[in-house]
Amino acid sequence: MDGCIFCKIVNKEIKSYIIYEDNVAMAFLDINPLTKGHLLIIPKKHYERLSQIPEEEMKEFSKSVLKILKLVEEKLTKDYNILVNNGKKAGQEIFHAHIHIIPRYGEEKLFNWTTHKLTEEEANEILRKFKS
């Protein structure tokens, strides 16, 4: 897609630090890492969200993701966060489907999540939405 920075990386139009590449996926270092070794895994074809990837392509992409995770565990650490931002409200800034792999080495404070106690009413409302 024109103007997509990740498509430009796939096409080797922009310098990147590629960790892994096969026919369906590419993994490269994030240029604004949260931790050392923070990388992004993308499908080579342009899709805005992971849910838009056709099922057969997603199967192949998932195999690539698994290979990359094993590399991270072998070469960096067995502790990491996997983060997917789908949509602007979820923090997605580049609208090409991607997965963040954020290696964890110790006590890094990366996320400041505010939680609340799930109420019975809220749980039932959500369950109704999934069941309808």
Beta strands, then each sheet from edge to edge (+ up, - down):
strand 1: 18-21
strand 2: 25-29
strand 3: 39-43
strand 4: 80-83
strand 5: 99-103
sheet 1: 1+ 2- 3+ 5- 4+
end
